[in-house]
Amino acid sequence: MTTLTATDARREFFDLVKGATDKHQIYRIHHRRGSVVLMAEDDYDSMIETMELLSTPGFRRSLKKSVEQMHRGETVSFEEVFGEKP
């Protein structure tokens, strides 16, 4: 994460927006009243979705079990699950 002052962020605003949206960069912008973070909306939405999933009771345990099954080769094909080829 790149940190810069609010003054620098104001001067470089359009480049920061391009960096956030095109390159998924995250910026911490510091001001005397505090700091803010600038990031792409898609990245923000993904982060919120991940936090919601991880806060769902039993999700982490279920995910861990699924990963273990995958490593043991206990998987089924897309066609077996959905009845059609991808």
PyMOL Python script that loads the backbone (N, CA, C, O; Angstrom):
from pymol import cmd

cmd.read_pdbstr("""\
ATOM      1  N   MET A   1       0.855  -1.166   0.000  1.00  0.00           N
ATOM      2  CA  MET A   1       0.000   0.000   0.000  1.00  0.00           C
ATOM      3  C   MET A   1       0.905   1.234   0.000  1.00  0.00           C
ATOM      4  O   MET A   1       1.832   1.341   0.802  1.00  0.00           O
ATOM      5  N   THR A   2       0.625   2.136  -0.889  1.00  0.00           N
ATOM      6  CA  THR A   2       1.373   3.383  -0.989  1.00  0.00           C
ATOM      7  C   THR A   2       0.732   4.429  -0.078  1.00  0.00           C
ATOM      8  O   THR A   2      -0.489   4.589  -0.062  1.00  0.00           O
ATOM      9  N   THR A   3       1.561   5.132   0.674  1.00  0.00           N
ATOM     10  CA  THR A   3       1.066   6.194   1.552  1.00  0.00           C
ATOM     11  C   THR A   3       1.506   7.539   1.002  1.00  0.00           C
ATOM     12  O   THR A   3       2.661   7.715   0.615  1.00  0.00           O
ATOM     13  N   LEU A   4       0.584   8.482   0.971  1.00  0.00           N
ATOM     14  CA  LEU A   4       0.923   9.829   0.530  1.00  0.00           C
ATOM     15  C   LEU A   4       0.066  10.840   1.269  1.00  0.00           C
ATOM     16  O   LEU A   4      -0.950  10.490   1.870  1.00  0.00           O
ATOM     17  N   THR A   5       0.478  12.085   1.221  1.00  0.00           N
ATOM     18  CA  THR A   5      -0.267  13.139   1.897  1.00  0.00           C
ATOM     19  C   THR A   5      -1.494  13.519   1.074  1.00  0.00           C
ATOM     20  O   THR A   5      -1.572  13.235  -0.121  1.00  0.00           O
ATOM     21  N   ALA A   6      -2.439  14.159   1.731  1.00  0.00           N
ATOM     22  CA  ALA A   6      -3.624  14.630   1.033  1.00  0.00           C
ATOM     23  C   ALA A   6      -3.246  15.635  -0.050  1.00  0.00           C
ATOM     24  O   ALA A   6      -3.866  15.660  -1.113  1.00  0.00           O
ATOM     25  N   THR A   7      -2.246  16.456   0.205  1.00  0.00           N
ATOM     26  CA  THR A   7      -1.798  17.429  -0.794  1.00  0.00           C
ATOM     27  C   THR A   7      -1.270  16.723  -2.033  1.00  0.00           C
ATOM     28  O   THR A   7      -1.609  17.094  -3.157  1.00  0.00           O
ATOM     29  N   ASP A   8      -0.440  15.705  -1.827  1.00  0.00           N
ATOM     30  CA  ASP A   8       0.080  14.940  -2.968  1.00  0.00           C
ATOM     31  C   ASP A   8      -1.039  14.196  -3.687  1.00  0.00           C
ATOM     32  O   ASP A   8      -1.049  14.119  -4.916  1.00  0.00           O
ATOM     33  N   ALA A   9      -1.977  13.651  -2.926  1.00  0.00           N
ATOM     34  CA  ALA A   9      -3.099  12.926  -3.537  1.00  0.00           C
ATOM     35  C   ALA A   9      -3.945  13.861  -4.393  1.00  0.00           C
ATOM     36  O   ALA A   9      -4.405  13.479  -5.468  1.00  0.00           O
ATOM     37  N   ARG A  10      -4.145  15.064  -3.924  1.00  0.00           N
ATOM     38  CA  ARG A  10      -4.921  16.037  -4.699  1.00  0.00           C
ATOM     39  C   ARG A  10      -4.214  16.330  -6.017  1.00  0.00           C
ATOM     40  O   ARG A  10      -4.848  16.399  -7.070  1.00  0.00           O
ATOM     41  N   ARG A  11      -2.918  16.500  -5.951  1.00  0.00           N
ATOM     42  CA  ARG A  11      -2.131  16.817  -7.149  1.00  0.00           C
ATOM     43  C   ARG A  11      -2.122  15.637  -8.131  1.00  0.00           C
ATOM     44  O   ARG A  11      -2.131  15.840  -9.345  1.00  0.00           O
ATOM     45  N   GLU A  12      -2.104  14.408  -7.605  1.00  0.00           N
ATOM     46  CA  GLU A  12      -1.981  13.210  -8.442  1.00  0.00           C
ATOM     47  C   GLU A  12      -3.293  12.441  -8.569  1.00  0.00           C
ATOM     48  O   GLU A  12      -3.283  11.266  -8.935  1.00  0.00           O
ATOM     49  N   PHE A  13      -4.411  13.081  -8.275  1.00  0.00           N
ATOM     50  CA  PHE A  13      -5.682  12.383  -8.139  1.00  0.00           C
ATOM     51  C   PHE A  13      -6.021  11.477  -9.321  1.00  0.00           C
ATOM     52  O   PHE A  13      -6.349  10.309  -9.113  1.00  0.00           O
ATOM     53  N   PHE A  14      -5.952  11.976 -10.543  1.00  0.00           N
ATOM     54  CA  PHE A  14      -6.346  11.166 -11.696  1.00  0.00           C
ATOM     55  C   PHE A  14      -5.414   9.979 -11.892  1.00  0.00           C
ATOM     56  O   PHE A  14      -5.864   8.907 -12.298  1.00  0.00           O
ATOM     57  N   ASP A  15      -4.127  10.147 -11.611  1.00  0.00           N
ATOM     58  CA  ASP A  15      -3.195   9.019 -11.691  1.00  0.00           C
ATOM     59  C   ASP A  15      -3.498   7.984 -10.612  1.00  0.00           C
ATOM     60  O   ASP A  15      -3.366   6.783 -10.852  1.00  0.00           O
ATOM     61  N   LEU A  16      -3.901   8.434  -9.435  1.00  0.00           N
ATOM     62  CA  LEU A  16      -4.262   7.513  -8.364  1.00  0.00           C
ATOM     63  C   LEU A  16      -5.506   6.707  -8.739  1.00  0.00           C
ATOM     64  O   LEU A  16      -5.561   5.499  -8.508  1.00  0.00           O
ATOM     65  N   VAL A  17      -6.490   7.370  -9.311  1.00  0.00           N
ATOM     66  CA  VAL A  17      -7.703   6.673  -9.737  1.00  0.00           C
ATOM     67  C   VAL A  17      -7.361   5.630 -10.798  1.00  0.00           C
ATOM     68  O   VAL A  17      -7.861   4.507 -10.749  1.00  0.00           O
ATOM     69  N   LYS A  18      -6.516   5.997 -11.748  1.00  0.00           N
ATOM     70  CA  LYS A  18      -6.094   5.031 -12.774  1.00  0.00           C
ATOM     71  C   LYS A  18      -5.345   3.862 -12.148  1.00  0.00           C
ATOM     72  O   LYS A  18      -5.581   2.709 -12.512  1.00  0.00           O
ATOM     73  N   GLY A  19      -4.443   4.147 -11.208  1.00  0.00           N
ATOM     74  CA  GLY A  19      -3.700   3.082 -10.544  1.00  0.00           C
ATOM     75  C   GLY A  19      -4.607   2.140  -9.775  1.00  0.00           C
ATOM     76  O   GLY A  19      -4.405   0.926  -9.782  1.00  0.00           O
ATOM     77  N   ALA A  20      -5.605   2.701  -9.116  1.00  0.00           N
ATOM     78  CA  ALA A  20      -6.539   1.885  -8.337  1.00  0.00           C
ATOM     79  C   ALA A  20      -7.414   1.026  -9.245  1.00  0.00           C
ATOM     80  O   ALA A  20      -7.607  -0.161  -8.984  1.00  0.00           O
ATOM     81  N   THR A  21      -7.938   1.619 -10.302  1.00  0.00           N
ATOM     82  CA  THR A  21      -8.865   0.884 -11.163  1.00  0.00           C
ATOM     83  C   THR A  21      -8.159  -0.048 -12.142  1.00  0.00           C
ATOM     84  O   THR A  21      -8.629  -1.160 -12.381  1.00  0.00           O
ATOM     85  N   ASP A  22      -7.043   0.388 -12.710  1.00  0.00           N
ATOM     86  CA  ASP A  22      -6.361  -0.413 -13.738  1.00  0.00           C
ATOM     87  C   ASP A  22      -5.386  -1.427 -13.155  1.00  0.00           C
ATOM     88  O   ASP A  22      -5.235  -2.523 -13.696  1.00  0.00           O
ATOM     89  N   LYS A  23      -4.722  -1.073 -12.059  1.00  0.00           N
ATOM     90  CA  LYS A  23      -3.663  -1.924 -11.515  1.00  0.00           C
ATOM     91  C   LYS A  23      -3.992  -2.478 -10.130  1.00  0.00           C
ATOM     92  O   LYS A  23      -3.157  -3.139  -9.513  1.00  0.00           O
ATOM     93  N   HIS A  24      -5.189  -2.216  -9.643  1.00  0.00           N
ATOM     94  CA  HIS A  24      -5.633  -2.684  -8.321  1.00  0.00           C
ATOM     95  C   HIS A  24      -4.687  -2.233  -7.202  1.00  0.00           C
ATOM     96  O   HIS A  24      -4.463  -2.964  -6.237  1.00  0.00           O
ATOM     97  N   GLN A  25      -4.146  -1.048  -7.338  1.00  0.00           N
ATOM     98  CA  GLN A  25      -3.303  -0.491  -6.288  1.00  0.00           C
ATOM     99  C   GLN A  25      -4.185   0.117  -5.202  1.00  0.00           C
ATOM    100  O   GLN A  25      -5.294   0.579  -5.471  1.00  0.00           O
ATOM    101  N   ILE A  26      -3.675   0.111  -3.977  1.00  0.00           N
ATOM    102  CA  ILE A  26      -4.394   0.693  -2.844  1.00  0.00           C
ATOM    103  C   ILE A  26      -3.528   1.808  -2.276  1.00  0.00           C
ATOM    104  O   ILE A  26      -2.319   1.648  -2.107  1.00  0.00           O
ATOM    105  N   TYR A  27      -4.164   2.941  -1.983  1.00  0.00           N
ATOM    106  CA  TYR A  27      -3.442   4.108  -1.488  1.00  0.00           C
ATOM    107  C   TYR A  27      -3.979   4.511  -0.125  1.00  0.00           C
ATOM    108  O   TYR A  27      -5.190   4.558   0.096  1.00  0.00           O
ATOM    109  N   ARG A  28      -3.062   4.798   0.779  1.00  0.00           N
ATOM    110  CA  ARG A  28      -3.404   5.364   2.088  1.00  0.00           C
ATOM    111  C   ARG A  28      -3.080   6.849   1.987  1.00  0.00           C
ATOM    112  O   ARG A  28      -1.938   7.231   1.731  1.00  0.00           O
ATOM    113  N   ILE A  29      -4.084   7.669   2.188  1.00  0.00           N
ATOM    114  CA  ILE A  29      -3.920   9.117   2.062  1.00  0.00           C
ATOM    115  C   ILE A  29      -4.047   9.720   3.456  1.00  0.00           C
ATOM    116  O   ILE A  29      -5.089   9.620   4.104  1.00  0.00           O
ATOM    117  N   HIS A  30      -2.959  10.347   3.900  1.00  0.00           N
ATOM    118  CA  HIS A  30      -2.887  10.877   5.258  1.00  0.00           C
ATOM    119  C   HIS A  30      -3.179  12.382   5.275  1.00  0.00           C
ATOM    120  O   HIS A  30      -2.678  13.149   4.452  1.00  0.00           O
ATOM    121  N   HIS A  31      -3.995  12.761   6.225  1.00  0.00           N
ATOM    122  CA  HIS A  31      -4.335  14.163   6.456  1.00  0.00           C
ATOM    123  C   HIS A  31      -4.192  14.401   7.953  1.00  0.00           C
ATOM    124  O   HIS A  31      -4.225  13.448   8.731  1.00  0.00           O
ATOM    125  N   ARG A  32      -4.039  15.620   8.358  1.00  0.00           N
ATOM    126  CA  ARG A  32      -3.847  15.879   9.790  1.00  0.00           C
ATOM    127  C   ARG A  32      -5.038  15.409  10.630  1.00  0.00           C
ATOM    128  O   ARG A  32      -4.887  15.163  11.827  1.00  0.00           O
ATOM    129  N   ARG A  33      -6.200  15.283  10.025  1.00  0.00           N
ATOM    130  CA  ARG A  33      -7.383  14.816  10.753  1.00  0.00           C
ATOM    131  C   ARG A  33      -7.495  13.294  10.747  1.00  0.00           C
ATOM    132  O   ARG A  33      -8.349  12.740  11.441  1.00  0.00           O
ATOM    133  N   GLY A  34      -6.655  12.613   9.984  1.00  0.00           N
ATOM    134  CA  GLY A  34      -6.714  11.149   9.917  1.00  0.00           C
ATOM    135  C   GLY A  34      -6.339  10.659   8.534  1.00  0.00           C
ATOM    136  O   GLY A  34      -5.866  11.427   7.696  1.00  0.00           O
ATOM    137  N   SER A  35      -6.548   9.403   8.309  1.00  0.00           N
ATOM    138  CA  SER A  35      -6.188   8.790   7.037  1.00  0.00           C
ATOM    139  C   SER A  35      -7.410   8.161   6.383  1.00  0.00           C
ATOM    140  O   SER A  35      -8.369   7.782   7.055  1.00  0.00           O
ATOM    141  N   VAL A  36      -7.354   8.060   5.064  1.00  0.00           N
ATOM    142  CA  VAL A  36      -8.377   7.372   4.290  1.00  0.00           C
ATOM    143  C   VAL A  36      -7.675   6.426   3.330  1.00  0.00           C
ATOM    144  O   VAL A  36      -6.467   6.526   3.110  1.00  0.00           O
ATOM    145  N   VAL A  37      -8.449   5.506   2.760  1.00  0.00           N
ATOM    146  CA  VAL A  37      -7.905   4.551   1.813  1.00  0.00           C
ATOM    147  C   VAL A  37      -8.644   4.720   0.490  1.00  0.00           C
ATOM    148  O   VAL A  37      -9.869   4.838   0.455  1.00  0.00           O
ATOM    149  N   LEU A  38      -7.879   4.729  -0.588  1.00  0.00           N
ATOM    150  CA  LEU A  38      -8.456   4.801  -1.935  1.00  0.00           C
ATOM    151  C   LEU A  38      -8.185   3.474  -2.618  1.00  0.00           C
ATOM    152  O   LEU A  38      -7.040   3.038  -2.727  1.00  0.00           O
ATOM    153  N   MET A  39      -9.268   2.830  -3.082  1.00  0.00           N
ATOM    154  CA  MET A  39      -9.135   1.557  -3.784  1.00  0.00           C
ATOM    155  C   MET A  39     -10.273   1.434  -4.789  1.00  0.00           C
ATOM    156  O   MET A  39     -11.273   2.147  -4.694  1.00  0.00           O
ATOM    157  N   ALA A  40     -10.120   0.533  -5.748  1.00  0.00           N
ATOM    158  CA  ALA A  40     -11.145   0.319  -6.766  1.00  0.00           C
ATOM    159  C   ALA A  40     -12.419  -0.232  -6.116  1.00  0.00           C
ATOM    160  O   ALA A  40     -12.359  -1.003  -5.158  1.00  0.00           O
ATOM    161  N   GLU A  41     -13.541   0.168  -6.642  1.00  0.00           N
ATOM    162  CA  GLU A  41     -14.816  -0.290  -6.103  1.00  0.00           C
ATOM    163  C   GLU A  41     -14.934  -1.810  -6.185  1.00  0.00           C
ATOM    164  O   GLU A  41     -15.442  -2.434  -5.254  1.00  0.00           O
ATOM    165  N   ASP A  42     -14.478  -2.414  -7.273  1.00  0.00           N
ATOM    166  CA  ASP A  42     -14.532  -3.872  -7.404  1.00  0.00           C
ATOM    167  C   ASP A  42     -13.722  -4.554  -6.303  1.00  0.00           C
ATOM    168  O   ASP A  42     -14.152  -5.564  -5.745  1.00  0.00           O
ATOM    169  N   ASP A  43     -12.555  -4.003  -5.995  1.00  0.00           N
ATOM    170  CA  ASP A  43     -11.726  -4.565  -4.928  1.00  0.00           C
ATOM    171  C   ASP A  43     -12.412  -4.411  -3.572  1.00  0.00           C
ATOM    172  O   ASP A  43     -12.372  -5.319  -2.742  1.00  0.00           O
ATOM    173  N   TYR A  44     -13.032  -3.270  -3.356  1.00  0.00           N
ATOM    174  CA  TYR A  44     -13.764  -3.029  -2.108  1.00  0.00           C
ATOM    175  C   TYR A  44     -14.925  -4.023  -1.973  1.00  0.00           C
ATOM    176  O   TYR A  44     -15.116  -4.627  -0.917  1.00  0.00           O
ATOM    177  N   ASP A  45     -15.697  -4.182  -3.056  1.00  0.00           N
ATOM    178  CA  ASP A  45     -16.825  -5.115  -3.023  1.00  0.00           C
ATOM    179  C   ASP A  45     -16.354  -6.538  -2.729  1.00  0.00           C
ATOM    180  O   ASP A  45     -16.992  -7.258  -1.961  1.00  0.00           O
ATOM    181  N   SER A  46     -15.244  -6.942  -3.334  1.00  0.00           N
ATOM    182  CA  SER A  46     -14.693  -8.280  -3.094  1.00  0.00           C
ATOM    183  C   SER A  46     -14.268  -8.451  -1.641  1.00  0.00           C
ATOM    184  O   SER A  46     -14.494  -9.502  -1.041  1.00  0.00           O
ATOM    185  N   MET A  47     -13.656  -7.420  -1.083  1.00  0.00           N
ATOM    186  CA  MET A  47     -13.216  -7.470   0.305  1.00  0.00           C
ATOM    187  C   MET A  47     -14.414  -7.617   1.249  1.00  0.00           C
ATOM    188  O   MET A  47     -14.380  -8.413   2.187  1.00  0.00           O
ATOM    189  N   ILE A  48     -15.460  -6.850   0.995  1.00  0.00           N
ATOM    190  CA  ILE A  48     -16.670  -6.929   1.829  1.00  0.00           C
ATOM    191  C   ILE A  48     -17.309  -8.305   1.717  1.00  0.00           C
ATOM    192  O   ILE A  48     -17.729  -8.880   2.721  1.00  0.00           O
ATOM    193  N   GLU A  49     -17.387  -8.836   0.501  1.00  0.00           N
ATOM    194  CA  GLU A  49     -17.972 -10.169   0.301  1.00  0.00           C
ATOM    195  C   GLU A  49     -17.170 -11.234   1.047  1.00  0.00           C
ATOM    196  O   GLU A  49     -17.748 -12.124   1.671  1.00  0.00           O
ATOM    197  N   THR A  50     -15.843 -11.143   0.984  1.00  0.00           N
ATOM    198  CA  THR A  50     -14.987 -12.086   1.697  1.00  0.00           C
ATOM    199  C   THR A  50     -15.214 -12.002   3.198  1.00  0.00           C
ATOM    200  O   THR A  50     -15.305 -13.026   3.875  1.00  0.00           O
ATOM    201  N   MET A  51     -15.304 -10.783   3.719  1.00  0.00           N
ATOM    202  CA  MET A  51     -15.542 -10.608   5.153  1.00  0.00           C
ATOM    203  C   MET A  51     -16.892 -11.187   5.555  1.00  0.00           C
ATOM    204  O   MET A  51     -17.013 -11.794   6.619  1.00  0.00           O
ATOM    205  N   GLU A  52     -17.905 -11.006   4.716  1.00  0.00           N
ATOM    206  CA  GLU A  52     -19.227 -11.563   5.024  1.00  0.00           C
ATOM    207  C   GLU A  52     -19.182 -13.091   5.037  1.00  0.00           C
ATOM    208  O   GLU A  52     -19.758 -13.728   5.918  1.00  0.00           O
ATOM    209  N   LEU A  53     -18.490 -13.675   4.050  1.00  0.00           N
ATOM    210  CA  LEU A  53     -18.383 -15.132   4.003  1.00  0.00           C
ATOM    211  C   LEU A  53     -17.644 -15.671   5.223  1.00  0.00           C
ATOM    212  O   LEU A  53     -18.079 -16.644   5.839  1.00  0.00           O
ATOM    213  N   LEU A  54     -16.527 -15.038   5.567  1.00  0.00           N
ATOM    214  CA  LEU A  54     -15.726 -15.512   6.691  1.00  0.00           C
ATOM    215  C   LEU A  54     -16.439 -15.344   8.026  1.00  0.00           C
ATOM    216  O   LEU A  54     -16.097 -16.011   9.002  1.00  0.00           O
ATOM    217  N   SER A  55     -17.433 -14.451   8.073  1.00  0.00           N
ATOM    218  CA  SER A  55     -18.171 -14.265   9.326  1.00  0.00           C
ATOM    219  C   SER A  55     -19.394 -15.177   9.410  1.00  0.00           C
ATOM    220  O   SER A  55     -20.083 -15.192  10.430  1.00  0.00           O
ATOM    221  N   THR A  56     -19.670 -15.934   8.352  1.00  0.00           N
ATOM    222  CA  THR A  56     -20.791 -16.874   8.358  1.00  0.00           C
ATOM    223  C   THR A  56     -20.432 -18.080   9.227  1.00  0.00           C
ATOM    224  O   THR A  56     -19.400 -18.713   9.005  1.00  0.00           O
ATOM    225  N   PRO A  57     -21.274 -18.404  10.214  1.00  0.00           N
ATOM    226  CA  PRO A  57     -20.961 -19.543  11.090  1.00  0.00           C
ATOM    227  C   PRO A  57     -20.739 -20.825  10.280  1.00  0.00           C
ATOM    228  O   PRO A  57     -21.549 -21.182   9.424  1.00  0.00           O
ATOM    229  N   GLY A  58     -19.634 -21.505  10.568  1.00  0.00           N
ATOM    230  CA  GLY A  58     -19.332 -22.779   9.920  1.00  0.00           C
ATOM    231  C   GLY A  58     -18.649 -22.675   8.569  1.00  0.00           C
ATOM    232  O   GLY A  58     -18.203 -23.688   8.031  1.00  0.00           O
ATOM    233  N   PHE A  59     -18.554 -21.474   8.004  1.00  0.00           N
ATOM    234  CA  PHE A  59     -17.981 -21.341   6.663  1.00  0.00           C
ATOM    235  C   PHE A  59     -16.514 -21.750   6.625  1.00  0.00           C
ATOM    236  O   PHE A  59     -16.099 -22.491   5.734  1.00  0.00           O
ATOM    237  N   ARG A  60     -15.735 -21.278   7.574  1.00  0.00           N
ATOM    238  CA  ARG A  60     -14.300 -21.597   7.574  1.00  0.00           C
ATOM    239  C   ARG A  60     -14.067 -23.100   7.711  1.00  0.00           C
ATOM    240  O   ARG A  60     -13.207 -23.660   7.032  1.00  0.00           O
ATOM    241  N   ARG A  61     -14.817 -23.740   8.569  1.00  0.00           N
ATOM    242  CA  ARG A  61     -14.687 -25.182   8.756  1.00  0.00           C
ATOM    243  C   ARG A  61     -15.055 -25.919   7.465  1.00  0.00           C
ATOM    244  O   ARG A  61     -14.375 -26.863   7.062  1.00  0.00           O
ATOM    245  N   SER A  62     -16.131 -25.478   6.829  1.00  0.00           N
ATOM    246  CA  SER A  62     -16.568 -26.097   5.575  1.00  0.00           C
ATOM    247  C   SER A  62     -15.542 -25.880   4.464  1.00  0.00           C
ATOM    248  O   SER A  62     -15.274 -26.790   3.680  1.00  0.00           O
ATOM    249  N   LEU A  63     -14.975 -24.692   4.394  1.00  0.00           N
ATOM    250  CA  LEU A  63     -13.965 -24.397   3.378  1.00  0.00           C
ATOM    251  C   LEU A  63     -12.723 -25.246   3.604  1.00  0.00           C
ATOM    252  O   LEU A  63     -12.167 -25.795   2.653  1.00  0.00           O
ATOM    253  N   LYS A  64     -12.283 -25.360   4.851  1.00  0.00           N
ATOM    254  CA  LYS A  64     -11.103 -26.166   5.172  1.00  0.00           C
ATOM    255  C   LYS A  64     -11.347 -27.624   4.778  1.00  0.00           C
ATOM    256  O   LYS A  64     -10.467 -28.264   4.201  1.00  0.00           O
ATOM    257  N   LYS A  65     -12.526 -28.147   5.082  1.00  0.00           N
ATOM    258  CA  LYS A  65     -12.867 -29.522   4.726  1.00  0.00           C
ATOM    259  C   LYS A  65     -12.854 -29.699   3.207  1.00  0.00           C
ATOM    260  O   LYS A  65     -12.368 -30.714   2.709  1.00  0.00           O
ATOM    261  N   SER A  66     -13.373 -28.742   2.483  1.00  0.00           N
ATOM    262  CA  SER A  66     -13.402 -28.815   1.023  1.00  0.00           C
ATOM    263  C   SER A  66     -11.995 -28.813   0.425  1.00  0.00           C
ATOM    264  O   SER A  66     -11.720 -29.545  -0.526  1.00  0.00           O
ATOM    265  N   VAL A  67     -11.124 -28.005   0.976  1.00  0.00           N
ATOM    266  CA  VAL A  67      -9.734 -27.949   0.497  1.00  0.00           C
ATOM    267  C   VAL A  67      -9.038 -29.282   0.761  1.00  0.00           C
ATOM    268  O   VAL A  67      -8.300 -29.779  -0.089  1.00  0.00           O
ATOM    269  N   GLU A  68      -9.269 -29.854   1.931  1.00  0.00           N
ATOM    270  CA  GLU A  68      -8.689 -31.162   2.251  1.00  0.00           C
ATOM    271  C   GLU A  68      -9.189 -32.229   1.283  1.00  0.00           C
ATOM    272  O   GLU A  68      -8.405 -33.060   0.825  1.00  0.00           O
ATOM    273  N   GLN A  69     -10.478 -32.217   0.966  1.00  0.00           N
ATOM    274  CA  GLN A  69     -11.037 -33.171   0.004  1.00  0.00           C
ATOM    275  C   GLN A  69     -10.404 -32.981  -1.373  1.00  0.00           C
ATOM    276  O   GLN A  69     -10.108 -33.959  -2.060  1.00  0.00           O
ATOM    277  N   MET A  70     -10.200 -31.752  -1.770  1.00  0.00           N
ATOM    278  CA  MET A  70      -9.587 -31.461  -3.065  1.00  0.00           C
ATOM    279  C   MET A  70      -8.173 -32.035  -3.113  1.00  0.00           C
ATOM    280  O   MET A  70      -7.785 -32.650  -4.107  1.00  0.00           O
ATOM    281  N   HIS A  71      -7.401 -31.835  -2.038  1.00  0.00           N
ATOM    282  CA  HIS A  71      -6.029 -32.345  -1.997  1.00  0.00           C
ATOM    283  C   HIS A  71      -5.985 -33.874  -2.035  1.00  0.00           C
ATOM    284  O   HIS A  71      -5.023 -34.459  -2.533  1.00  0.00           O
ATOM    285  N   ARG A  72      -7.011 -34.506  -1.517  1.00  0.00           N
ATOM    286  CA  ARG A  72      -7.074 -35.971  -1.554  1.00  0.00           C
ATOM    287  C   ARG A  72      -7.629 -36.477  -2.883  1.00  0.00           C
ATOM    288  O   ARG A  72      -7.697 -37.686  -3.104  1.00  0.00           O
ATOM    289  N   GLY A  73      -8.021 -35.573  -3.759  1.00  0.00           N
ATOM    290  CA  GLY A  73      -8.562 -35.973  -5.065  1.00  0.00           C
ATOM    291  C   GLY A  73     -10.023 -36.354  -5.027  1.00  0.00           C
ATOM    292  O   GLY A  73     -10.535 -36.956  -5.971  1.00  0.00           O
ATOM    293  N   GLU A  74     -10.691 -36.015  -3.958  1.00  0.00           N
ATOM    294  CA  GLU A  74     -12.119 -36.334  -3.813  1.00  0.00           C
ATOM    295  C   GLU A  74     -12.950 -35.225  -4.454  1.00  0.00           C
ATOM    296  O   GLU A  74     -13.585 -34.429  -3.762  1.00  0.00           O
ATOM    297  N   THR A  75     -12.933 -35.186  -5.775  1.00  0.00           N
ATOM    298  CA  THR A  75     -13.646 -34.139  -6.506  1.00  0.00           C
ATOM    299  C   THR A  75     -14.562 -34.763  -7.543  1.00  0.00           C
ATOM    300  O   THR A  75     -14.438 -35.941  -7.879  1.00  0.00           O
ATOM    301  N   VAL A  76     -15.469 -33.963  -8.036  1.00  0.00           N
ATOM    302  CA  VAL A  76     -16.343 -34.376  -9.136  1.00  0.00           C
ATOM    303  C   VAL A  76     -16.228 -33.334 -10.243  1.00  0.00           C
ATOM    304  O   VAL A  76     -15.868 -32.183  -9.993  1.00  0.00           O
ATOM    305  N   SER A  77     -16.533 -33.744 -11.450  1.00  0.00           N
ATOM    306  CA  SER A  77     -16.408 -32.851 -12.597  1.00  0.00           C
ATOM    307  C   SER A  77     -17.588 -31.884 -12.672  1.00  0.00           C
ATOM    308  O   SER A  77     -18.628 -32.093 -12.048  1.00  0.00           O
ATOM    309  N   PHE A  78     -17.400 -30.844 -13.437  1.00  0.00           N
ATOM    310  CA  PHE A  78     -18.463 -29.873 -13.697  1.00  0.00           C
ATOM    311  C   PHE A  78     -19.684 -30.596 -14.269  1.00  0.00           C
ATOM    312  O   PHE A  78     -20.820 -30.337 -13.873  1.00  0.00           O
ATOM    313  N   GLU A  79     -19.423 -31.507 -15.210  1.00  0.00           N
ATOM    314  CA  GLU A  79     -20.507 -32.233 -15.870  1.00  0.00           C
ATOM    315  C   GLU A  79     -21.275 -33.104 -14.875  1.00  0.00           C
ATOM    316  O   GLU A  79     -22.497 -33.215 -14.971  1.00  0.00           O
ATOM    317  N   GLU A  80     -20.567 -33.727 -13.914  1.00  0.00           N
ATOM    318  CA  GLU A  80     -21.239 -34.538 -12.911  1.00  0.00           C
ATOM    319  C   GLU A  80     -22.139 -33.693 -12.015  1.00  0.00           C
ATOM    320  O   GLU A  80     -23.205 -34.143 -11.596  1.00  0.00           O
ATOM    321  N   VAL A  81     -21.712 -32.482 -11.727  1.00  0.00           N
ATOM    322  CA  VAL A  81     -22.493 -31.608 -10.845  1.00  0.00           C
ATOM    323  C   VAL A  81     -23.674 -30.997 -11.565  1.00  0.00           C
ATOM    324  O   VAL A  81     -24.790 -30.991 -11.046  1.00  0.00           O
ATOM    325  N   PHE A  82     -23.429 -30.473 -12.782  1.00  0.00           N
ATOM    326  CA  PHE A  82     -24.451 -29.694 -13.475  1.00  0.00           C
ATOM    327  C   PHE A  82     -25.111 -30.429 -14.631  1.00  0.00           C
ATOM    328  O   PHE A  82     -26.074 -29.927 -15.211  1.00  0.00           O
ATOM    329  N   GLY A  83     -24.607 -31.613 -14.976  1.00  0.00           N
ATOM    330  CA  GLY A  83     -25.222 -32.390 -16.046  1.00  0.00           C
ATOM    331  C   GLY A  83     -24.950 -31.870 -17.432  1.00  0.00           C
ATOM    332  O   GLY A  83     -25.631 -32.258 -18.381  1.00  0.00           O
ATOM    333  N   GLU A  84     -23.974 -31.001 -17.572  1.00  0.00           N
ATOM    334  CA  GLU A  84     -23.615 -30.445 -18.885  1.00  0.00           C
ATOM    335  C   GLU A  84     -22.140 -30.058 -18.882  1.00  0.00           C
ATOM    336  O   GLU A  84     -21.525 -29.880 -17.831  1.00  0.00           O
ATOM    337  N   LYS A  85     -21.600 -29.937 -20.074  1.00  0.00           N
ATOM    338  CA  LYS A  85     -20.191 -29.540 -20.176  1.00  0.00           C
ATOM    339  C   LYS A  85     -20.064 -28.021 -20.057  1.00  0.00           C
ATOM    340  O   LYS A  85     -20.947 -27.281 -20.489  1.00  0.00           O
ATOM    341  N   PRO A  86     -18.966 -27.569 -19.471  1.00  0.00           N
ATOM    342  CA  PRO A  86     -18.793 -26.108 -19.300  1.00  0.00           C
ATOM    343  C   PRO A  86     -18.660 -25.377 -20.619  1.00  0.00           C
ATOM    344  O   PRO A  86     -18.510 -24.155 -20.635  1.00  0.00           O
TER     345      PRO A  86
END
""", "prot")
cmd.dss("prot")
cmd.show_as("cartoon", "prot")
cmd.util.cbc("prot")
cmd.orient("prot")
